[in-house]
């Protein structure tokens, strides 16, 4: 059963200048996310992938199409109706350094959304201890400030905050791109473990096919506002059919210099062929 259904989604931004026409950045994108599934949304910078995530979160207003969550249209809702969706739809942003309030302790950061939604202070404290354990942080983290943690640890706090209201869907917007490679691997494993334990679904946005391969069940490839290829993760990330996806795959670095040289040559060939 589809938890999130995006159908013919279009988003346009105002053009530059007084009489400039709106610029459409999404040209009728359709995809869905099932319960407990991870759908990877991949594309280069400017492809529109983050705009899709922001439209799902209500941060961008669609100019056409529909976004349904649990069968309910959510594309145009605002105010109290949109805020009530926070229990079910959460987000993990890219930058762990700016996504946490630097003036609050970790305990307050995690307890705040719970108390806003009606939890008692006692219940919130109990839930915070569970969340810290779930993301692999020590219990004494509650009294510490975000500046006392590394980037990977801060992203764990951000994941814990997203998990706090027990959502059914988390939009993950480049959640590991600001981390070093070893920390990336640990955080991605954490996402996988949490999904296995809770059944939460992810719309996982990234520019990196290797990241998408590690975490996704299905993959959707976005190019300049159009969906150009979709399918199961092993197929899309190893034997893609669309030239753009092939170039994304060839752009991923490998440790072997000879293979890296071969990839560079093949990528240049594809680029020349597409521009001819």
TORKE-712987 format. One record per residue: x, y, z of N, C-alpha, C in turn. Coordinates in steps of 0.02 Angstrom, whole numbers, plus 50000, padded with zeros to 5 digits. Example, Ala and Ser with C-alpha at 12.3 -4.5 7.8 and 13.67 -1.06 7.14 Angstrom:
2
nX|nY|nZ|caX|caY|caZ|cX|cY|cZ
50660|49716|50390|50615|49775|50390|50660|49835|50390
50642|49888|50354|50684|49947|50357|50645|50002|50394
***
This chain:
276
nX|nY|nZ|caX|caY|caZ|cX|cY|cZ
50042|49940|50000|50000|50000|50000|50044|50062|50000
50027|50111|49958|50066|50173|49953|50049|50219|50012
50101|50241|50047|50093|50289|50101|50093|50360|50074
50140|50373|50028|50146|50438|49996|50137|50429|49921
50092|50469|49891|50080|50466|49819|50088|50536|49790
50136|50544|49745|50148|50607|49711|50129|50596|49638
50082|50636|49614|50055|50626|49546|50058|50691|49506
50098|50689|49451|50103|50745|49405|50119|50811|49441
50166|50807|49488|50184|50866|49528|50221|50917|49487
50197|50979|49491|50229|51035|49457|50241|51091|49508
50300|51121|49504|50317|51177|49547|50349|51231|49505
50325|51293|49513|50353|51350|49476|50372|51404|49525
50429|51436|49512|50452|51492|49553|50448|51556|49513
50438|51613|49546|50435|51677|49510|50499|51690|49471
50492|51717|49412|50550|51734|49372|50582|51799|49396
50642|51812|49374|50677|51873|49393|50652|51931|49350
50639|51986|49383|50614|52044|49346|50540|52054|49356
50516|52114|49345|50447|52132|49359|50397|52094|49316
50413|52085|49252|50366|52052|49207|50388|51982|49186
50436|51956|49221|50462|51890|49203|50410|51836|49218
50407|51788|49174|50361|51733|49183|50388|51684|49236
50343|51648|49271|50366|51598|49320|50409|51545|49286
50456|51519|49323|50501|51467|49297|50480|51400|49328
50460|51354|49286|50439|51288|49312|50501|51245|49323
50509|51220|49385|50567|51180|49402|50551|51105|49408
50487|51089|49415|50465|51019|49413|50411|51013|49360
50419|50965|49314|50377|50962|49255|50332|50900|49255
50294|50891|49308|50249|50834|49309|50281|50770|49334
50305|50771|49396|50340|50713|49425|50290|50669|49462
50295|50604|49451|50251|50556|49486|50293|50501|49517
50283|50489|49582|50316|50434|49616|50277|50418|49679
50292|50361|49710|50257|50342|49771|50306|50308|49819
50288|50309|49882|50327|50276|49934|50280|50232|49974
50296|50167|49980|50254|50121|50017|50272|50123|50091
50229|50096|50132|50242|50092|50204|50305|50051|50216
50350|50077|50257|50411|50042|50275|50463|50037|50220
50454|50076|50167|50499|50073|50109|50544|50134|50107
50603|50125|50076|50647|50182|50062|50650|50192|49987
50629|50251|49965|50635|50270|49895|50689|50323|49890
50742|50308|49853|50796|50354|49843|50782|50401|49785
50789|50465|49796|50779|50515|49744|50847|50546|49729
50873|50534|49669|50942|50553|49654|50945|50599|49593
50992|50645|49595|51002|50691|49539|51054|50742|49559
51080|50777|49509|51131|50827|49523|51100|50889|49554
51142|50936|49576|51118|50999|49605|51077|51037|49553
51018|51060|49573|50974|51096|49528|50925|51052|49490
50926|50987|49504|50881|50941|49468|50808|50946|49493
50798|50973|49552|50731|50979|49579|50715|50929|49634
50763|50888|49654|50749|50836|49703|50731|50864|49772
50767|50916|49793|50751|50947|49858|50684|50982|49855
50667|51009|49798|50602|51042|49790|50545|50993|49801
50553|50931|49779|50502|50880|49791|50494|50868|49866
50550|50861|49901|50547|50851|49973|50514|50909|50008
50530|50970|49988|50501|51029|50018|50426|51035|50003
50406|51011|49945|50334|51011|49929|50296|50963|49973
50326|50904|49986|50295|50855|50031|50289|50884|50101
50339|50922|50123|50339|50951|50190|50296|51014|50195
50270|51038|50139|50229|51099|50141|50269|51163|50140
50334|51159|50125|50377|51218|50123|50377|51250|50053
50352|51215|50004|50345|51240|49936|50274|51225|49913
50241|51274|49882|50173|51264|49858|50173|51238|49787
50142|51180|49774|50139|51154|49706|50097|51200|49661
50117|51203|49597|50077|51240|49548|50032|51194|49508
50040|51129|49519|49997|51080|49485|50010|51011|49512
49964|50964|49497|49971|50896|49520|49946|50887|49591
49960|50829|49620|49936|50815|49687|49988|50778|49728
49983|50787|49794|50023|50750|49843|49975|50721|49893
49972|50655|49897|49926|50622|49944|49967|50582|49995
49946|50588|50057|49978|50552|50111|49924|50513|50148
49931|50446|50148|49879|50405|50178|49812|50413|50144
49813|50429|50079|49752|50439|50041|49723|50508|50045
49753|50553|50086|49727|50621|50095|49770|50670|50055
49737|50716|50020|49773|50767|49984|49805|50816|50033
49871|50826|50027|49906|50871|50073|49944|50927|50037
49939|50929|49971|49979|50976|49933|49964|51049|49947
49903|51065|49965|49886|51135|49976|49865|51152|50046
49869|51105|50093|49844|51120|50160|49893|51163|50199
49867|51204|50244|49908|51249|50283|49882|51252|50355
49915|51292|50396|49891|51305|50463|49890|51244|50507
49835|51237|50545|49830|51183|50594|49832|51114|50561
49800|51108|50502|49799|51044|50467|49870|51023|50448
49911|51071|50425|49981|51055|50408|50021|51037|50470
50011|51074|50524|50048|51061|50585|50032|50992|50614
49969|50971|50605|49951|50905|50631|49986|50849|50595
50009|50863|50533|50045|50812|50495|50115|50799|50523
50140|50844|50566|50207|50836|50594|50214|50773|50634
50158|50747|50659|50161|50683|50695|50180|50625|50648
50161|50632|50585|50170|50578|50537|50226|50589|50487
50241|50652|50472|50293|50668|50422|50347|50711|50456
50408|50686|50458|50463|50723|50488|50519|50731|50436
50572|50768|50454|50626|50782|50408|50693|50780|50443
50744|50757|50407|50813|50763|50429|50849|50803|50376
50876|50861|50395|50908|50906|50347|50981|50887|50336
51012|50921|50289|51080|50906|50268|51132|50924|50320
51127|50984|50348|51181|51011|50389|51168|50999|50463
51205|50954|50495|51195|50941|50566|51218|50998|50610
51256|51045|50582|51282|51101|50622|51231|51157|50630
51186|51166|50582|51138|51220|50586|51067|51197|50598
51054|51132|50597|50985|51108|50605|50965|51099|50678
51013|51111|50725|50998|51105|50796|51006|51173|50830
50960|51189|50875|50963|51253|50911|51024|51253|50957
51073|51297|50946|51134|51295|50986|51125|51318|51058
51068|51348|51074|51057|51374|51142|51019|51325|51187
50999|51267|51159|50962|51217|51198|51005|51155|51210
50994|51122|51266|51027|51058|51277|50996|51006|51232
51030|50950|51224|51003|50895|51183|50937|50871|51211
50932|50867|51277|50870|50845|51308|50812|50891|51291
50824|50957|51293|50771|51005|51277|50753|51002|51203
50803|50993|51160|50790|50988|51088|50744|50930|51072
50756|50874|51105|50715|50814|51092|50648|50816|51127
50645|50848|51185|50583|50850|51223|50533|50902|51197
50559|50956|51167|50517|51012|51146|50459|50991|51101
50471|50953|51046|50414|50935|51003|50365|50888|51037
50388|50848|51084|50343|50804|51120|50296|50843|51166
50324|50892|51201|50284|50932|51247|50234|50975|51208
50256|51002|51150|50210|51041|51108|50150|50999|51087
50162|50935|51076|50108|50890|51055|50069|50861|51113
50083|50884|51174|50040|50866|51231|50070|50817|51280
50131|50795|51272|50161|50748|51319|50178|50783|51384
50174|50748|51439|50196|50775|51503|50272|50777|51506
50299|50817|51551|50372|50821|51557|50402|50753|51574
50367|50715|51616|50392|50649|51635|50393|50602|51575
50339|50601|51537|50336|50558|51478|50388|50579|51426
50398|50645|51419|50447|50670|51371|50517|50648|51390
50534|50652|51454|50601|50630|51477|50612|50556|51464
50560|50517|51475|50565|50445|51463|50575|50431|51389
50538|50467|51347|50544|50458|51274|50613|50480|51250
50640|50533|51279|50707|50558|51260|50760|50505|51275
50755|50473|51333|50804|50421|51349|50800|50363|51299
50739|50345|51279|50730|50292|51229|50760|50313|51162
50749|50375|51142|50774|50400|51078|50851|50400|51077
50881|50423|51131|50955|50425|51133|50984|50355|51127
50952|50308|51160|50974|50239|51155|50965|50212|51084
50910|50233|51053|50894|50209|50985|50945|50232|50934
50972|50292|50943|51020|50318|50895|51092|50309|50918
51102|50273|50973|51169|50255|50994|51208|50310|51028
51173|50355|51065|51206|50407|51103|51200|50393|51178
51250|50411|51218|51247|50397|51290|51193|50437|51325
51169|50411|51381|51115|50443|51418|51132|50512|51444
51196|50526|51458|51215|50592|51484|51214|50646|51431
51196|50628|51370|51191|50678|51316|51137|50729|51329
51088|50712|51371|51030|50757|51383|51052|50825|51410
51106|50827|51448|51127|50890|51479|51183|50925|51441
51199|50900|51383|51254|50930|51344|51226|50973|51288
51268|51018|51262|51248|51064|51209|51270|51036|51141
51236|51056|51087|51254|51030|51020|51328|51041|51002
51357|51096|51025|51427|51111|51008|51476|51060|51036
51454|51020|51084|51498|50971|51115|51501|50906|51076
51465|50902|51020|51460|50840|50982|51493|50848|50913
51515|50793|50886|51542|50792|50818|51485|50796|50767
51503|50803|50703|51452|50807|50651|51408|50745|50649
51439|50687|50653|51400|50625|50651|51355|50619|50711
51378|50640|50770|51336|50636|50830|51278|50686|50825
51291|50745|50798|51237|50793|50790|51184|50767|50742
51206|50733|50690|51156|50705|50644|51116|50650|50678
51147|50613|50724|51109|50564|50763|51056|50599|50805
51073|50656|50833|51024|50695|50872|50967|50717|50826
50985|50740|50765|50933|50762|50718|50887|50703|50699
50915|50643|50692|50875|50584|50677|50829|50568|50736
50857|50574|50797|50816|50561|50857|50758|50611|50861
50772|50673|50844|50718|50724|50846|50664|50707|50795
50684|50683|50736|50635|50664|50686|50593|50604|50709
50624|50559|50746|50589|50499|50770|50544|50513|50829
50554|50569|50863|50519|50583|50926|50443|50573|50923
50408|50601|50873|50335|50592|50873|50311|50526|50842
50357|50481|50829|50342|50416|50798|50310|50424|50729
50344|50456|50682|50316|50468|50615|50314|50404|50574
50275|50406|50521|50273|50349|50474|50315|50364|50412
50333|50428|50402|50375|50448|50345|50425|50501|50367
50488|50492|50347|50539|50542|50358|50569|50562|50291
50569|50627|50277|50602|50653|50217|50674|50667|50237
50721|50633|50205|50792|50639|50220|50825|50678|50164
50842|50741|50176|50868|50785|50124|50944|50789|50129
50978|50749|50091|51052|50746|50091|51079|50739|50162
51054|50690|50201|51071|50689|50272|51142|50667|50289
51179|50641|50240|51248|50620|50254|51300|50656|50212
51280|50702|50169|51328|50732|50123|51378|50778|50158
51361|50803|50219|51407|50847|50254|51455|50808|50300
51451|50741|50298|51491|50700|50342|51548|50666|50305
51601|50648|50341|51656|50611|50309|51633|50540|50293
51671|50504|50252|51648|50439|50225|51634|50388|50280
51679|50382|50329|51669|50332|50381|51607|50348|50423
51595|50412|50436|51536|50432|50474|51473|50422|50432
51478|50436|50367|51422|50423|50322|51398|50351|50329
51444|50304|50326|51427|50233|50329|51391|50216|50394
51415|50243|50450|51384|50228|50515|51313|50258|50519
51305|50318|50493|51239|50350|50496|51190|50314|50450
51212|50293|50391|51168|50256|50346|51147|50189|50376
51195|50156|50409|51177|50093|50444|51125|50107|50498
51131|50165|50531|51082|50183|50583|51013|50192|50552
51009|50226|50494|50945|50233|50460|50914|50164|50445
50955|50118|50421|50930|50051|50403|50905|50015|50466
50944|50019|50520|50924|49985|50583|50859|50014|50610
50852|50079|50608|50792|50111|50634|50731|50091|50593
50739|50088|50528|50683|50066|50486|50662|49995|50501
50712|49953|50512|50698|49883|50529|50660|49878|50595
50677|49921|50643|50646|49918|50709|50577|49951|50710
50568|50005|50673|50507|50045|50680|50459|50040|50621
50484|50020|50563|50442|50017|50503|50430|50084|50471
50469|50135|50489|50462|50201|50459|50484|50200|50386
50451|50241|50345|50469|50246|50274|50513|50308|50264
50557|50305|50214|50601|50361|50198|50592|50383|50125
50589|50449|50115|50602|50478|50049|50672|50506|50056
50721|50471|50027|50792|50485|50040|50822|50521|49980
50840|50584|49990|50864|50627|49936|50940|50632|49938
50972|50620|49881|51045|50623|49879|51068|50634|49807
51128|50662|49800|51159|50668|49734|51206|50610|49720
51215|50567|49770|51267|50514|49768|51234|50445|49758
51247|50415|49700|51217|50349|49686|51242|50295|49734
51304|50301|49758|51329|50250|49804|51291|50252|49870
51273|50312|49893|51232|50318|49953|51162|50290|49941
51133|50308|49884|51066|50283|49866|51065|50207|49861
51118|50178|49833|51122|50106|49826|51121|50072|49895
51156|50102|49943|51163|50071|50009|51097|50067|50047
51054|50117|50037|50997|50124|50082|50929|50113|50050
50924|50114|49984|50858|50117|49951|50832|50049|49930
50766|50043|49929|50733|49986|49897|50719|50000|49824
50694|50061|49811|50683|50083|49742|50716|50151|49732
50729|50168|49669|50764|50230|49653|50727|50267|49598
50723|50333|49606|50696|50377|49554|50750|50428|49536
50765|50435|49472|50818|50479|49448|50786|50541|49418
50809|50599|49443|50780|50663|49421|50832|50703|49382
50811|50730|49325|50856|50770|49283|50819|50831|49258
50840|50889|49282|50811|50953|49261|50735|50954|49268
50712|50929|49324|50641|50932|49339|50599|50877|49310
50630|50828|49276|50594|50772|49247|50620|50707|49277
50574|50660|49288|50593|50593|49310|50613|50553|49249
50676|50532|49245|50700|50500|49184|50708|50424|49191
50711|50399|49253|50719|50326|49261|50699|50307|49332
50661|50252|49337|50642|50225|49402|50650|50149|49400
50657|50120|49459|50662|50048|49462|50691|50026|49529
50703|49960|49536|50732|49935|49598|50804|49958|49603
50827|49966|49665|50893|49995|49678|50950|49957|49645
50953|49890|49650|51010|49855|49619|51016|49868|49544
50959|49871|49508|50961|49882|49436|50983|49953|49419
50951|50002|49451|50965|50072|49434|51036|50092|49452
51062|50065|49507|51128|50086|49530|51186|50043|49503
51170|49992|49464|51225|49952|49436|51220|49947|49359
51160|49941|49332|51151|49936|49259|51096|49983|49235
51105|50049|49244|51054|50096|49222|51048|50098|49146
50990|50117|49121|50979|50120|49049|50979|50191|49021
50962|50240|49063|50961|50308|49038|51031|50338|49039
51051|50374|48986|51118|50403|48983|51136|50448|49043
51087|50485|49068|51101|50529|49125|51119|50488|49187
51081|50435|49200|51096|50392|49258|51164|50358|49248
51179|50339|49187|51244|50309|49173|51300|50358|49190
51291|50422|49174|51342|50471|49190|51348|50482|49265
51292|50479|49301|51294|50484|49374|51334|50426|49403
51324|50366|49376|51360|50308|49400|51434|50314|49386
51451|50337|49327|51521|50344|49308|51556|50400|49346
51517|50447|49372|51546|50502|49410|51566|50482|49481
51541|50425|49505|51558|50402|49572|51631|50379|49573
51672|50404|49620|51743|50385|49622|51753|50313|49643
51806|50282|49617|51826|50215|49638|51900|50217|49658
51921|50169|49698|51989|50170|49726|52042|50151|49674
52023|50112|49623|52071|50089|49573|52083|50143|49521
52145|50169|49514|52159|50223|49466|52142|50205|49394
52154|50142|49375|52139|50121|49306|52064|50123|49293
52026|50096|49341|51953|50097|49333|51927|50168|49333
51958|50210|49375|51937|50280|49377|51950|50314|49310
52006|50299|49278|52023|50327|49213|51974|50303|49160
51956|50238|49164|51908|50210|49116|51839|50244|49125
51820|50254|49187|51756|50287|49200|51755|50358|49173
51810|50394|49182|51814|50463|49158|51808|50465|49082
51842|50418|49049|51839|50416|48976|51769|50399|48952
51736|50352|48985|51669|50332|48966|51619|50389|48978
51629|50425|49034|51586|50482|49049|51593|50537|48996
51655|50549|48975|51667|50599|48923|51635|50579|48857
51637|50512|48843|51606|50487|48781|51531|50498|48783
51499|50483|48840|51427|50493|48846|51408|50566|48841
51449|50609|48871|51434|50681|48868|51439|50706|48797
51490|50684|48760|51497|50704|48690|51440|50679|48648
51418|50617|48661|51363|50588|48622|51297|50624|48634
51286|50645|48697|51223|50678|48714|51220|50749|48687
51278|50780|48678|51280|50849|48653|51285|50853|48577
51296|50795|48545|51304|50795|48472|51237|50807|48437
***
